[in-house]
Amino acid sequence: MKALTYHGTKDVRVDNVPDPTIQEPDDLLLRITATAICGSDLHLYHGKVPETLPGDILGHEFMGIVEDVGPEVRHIAPGDRVVIPFVIACGQCYFCVKNLFSACETTNEGRGAIMNKKGIPPAAALFGFSHLYGGVPGGQAEFVRVPKANVGPLKIPHGLEDERVLFLSDILPTGYQAVLNAGVGPGSTLAIFGAGPVGLMSAACARMLGAETIFMVDRFDYRLEFAKEAYGVIPINYEIGDDAAERIVEQTGGRGVDATIDAVGFEAHGSATETVLSTLKLEGSSGKAIRQCIAAVRRGGTISVPGIYTGFIHGFLFGDIFEKGLTIKAGQTHVQRFLPELLNFIQEGRLHPDIIISHRMALDEAAQAYHMFDQKHDACRKVVLTP
């Protein structure tokens, strides 16, 4: 089959690789009908995620038609059309029972990314996301093996096109969890840092839940303009004018917003010092976005972090967190937990995640698509690939 494989920093290629097969009794084999490039795929593309190896198949946002199932798979059969969560969870361990699926203790044979690990098991395996998270082949391919098929794959009703539901695999539940973690509700004020796909889904979900005022901070005007038109955000280009957090505080009467969402993560466009420290491996992440979140939120407010972070952060300003009495909620998305209600929101017309798609390309064009998405060429917001 054809699949998009990693060959080094900014070097991905569509190769011919062996077809996947059923390996465990609760596996299913999926023929991909749609897959997408996620912002977190760019961390891999940039060579920033350890243990991403040449030949690894990338991609964790995908859906398709079930080709075959193992003998222990229940409720799903060949011919079913399903969306696959990017988190692989067993459904039975301590954390899965608590609906904390991304903390599953049993599916990841890798180390995980915790630095001060002690004896804590790694978090759940992820599709197409380095051997730290299991080295499970991803879905930017013609076919994929899906482990733990009794936990997560969501059957899609007839009449819903792929593009309307594809983002249930990751960015829609990630944005939804981000706004729930932020405590967004009717009348809330919110600032979202990052107008990429997760930031846009956060804005969509916040507006659905009744947020009154949403600021959105980014450096690409085309993304900010889209967010303004689609979700009624107040756009702030942080490369123009004064400090973005200061402008947010000024526009909220000197108090700050109820909550902030960091939808950027560890590759935030930061200071020259942080760039040097990251290059020298003296820290793992840029702290620019999280510092802005701390500065823009009111006392007693909440910071929600769906953006990925690794290792140390320069200038974390924990004293400001204490002095302002802030709550921080972060982590990978418990995708399986949110799928039924999000599917209902789509069916009811309350969410339209497909409007963020800017480019539709063939899987054969995946390398060009990565370059375009990375460089923000042609006003690229989100790319969907079809085999």
Phi, psi and omega in degrees: 000167174266141179207150178276119185239152180272135177232005181138179184304122180056031179228095176238147186217149172272112183246163167271123183229164179298144176294143175288160179224163172293127180244329181236156184295343178251025173275158162230156178250125187245134169267118186288132173250339176203140177215159185226161173262125183260155176302326179287341171297332180291333174299319176293314181302324179279359180074024186267350183254114181301154176064027165268116194250150176306133182096348178297136177272124184269173174108124179228008173244106183201163177207171180174200182251132180290124179267321184202157178224153174286166186294342181260005180281127180248152171073348178234137185223160175308138182098341178292145176258125189223152167259140183250123174297144179288341177271132179258115186230149184277334180083358187232344184284177182310313185282321179299321178299331178271010182065022176259068192294327180287352176262010181313133186269356192244345191266344186259114176272357177276185184276332193081178187249005179296132179280310180266071196285322189055226180255017185287130178297155177291163176285181187301153171292152179232146175291133169060036187221062172071158180282352168298332182245035170102343181061032182282126179305139185270190191250013172275071192200177177277327179220157177210143171274130180248107175287164176051051187289351175276352185234095172126304182309129187249121177290135183257128180295155176299147176096352176257114180294155181310313187296333180289335187241351185306321187282000168298341181292332183202287197294330178290306175297331177294315176295323180293314177299323180300317181284328174295316177297330179281352180073029183289135177205188180306128177086359182294151168250138191215144171236127179250123178262114183109116180254030172282190184304317180291319176299319179294319177294326175296317179297318180299315182289322178297318179295320178299323183275002171101014177304137182274315183229127179234116170270144175228129186245128180199175176245003179250113185299325182294326178288320179295320180295320177298314181297325178295314182289321186279323190233004176068030180284162169265110187279141175227117174270112188288352177270357181242125176083205185280181179307130185299315180298323179296320178295322178295316179298317180299321184277359175243032175070025179080011185256321187101167182277162179296326184207155173232150177237125176265096179259024180255297179091203197285350175257031177302145177290099189247205184279164177298323179300314181293324177300316179294314181298319179294317179298322180278002180064026178271348168209158186263342189216150168281135181262010185303309185292318183291327176294322177295321177298317179298319184286328188273344185271149180286168172300139181075008182275187186231140173247124179249131187235092170276343178291143184285136173232152176222144169063211185278155175233129177289133174063051184291337176061048180296332177300324177292324177298316180294312185296327180269353178065048187269155172250135177240129175235133187211171171128170177295159187279137175273070194306310185305329182298329190255352189298313182301315182289325178292322175300320178297318180299321178294314181297326180280353181081015180275338177230140179228069186298335185291346183292345180279349181294127178249336184220137175237122187222163177280152176306324178301338181262015188299321180298316177296323180295318177300314181298316180296314180296319181295316185273358181060036177284152173056037179050045184285121176256313185203133181248130171251131180250142175236131178296000000 
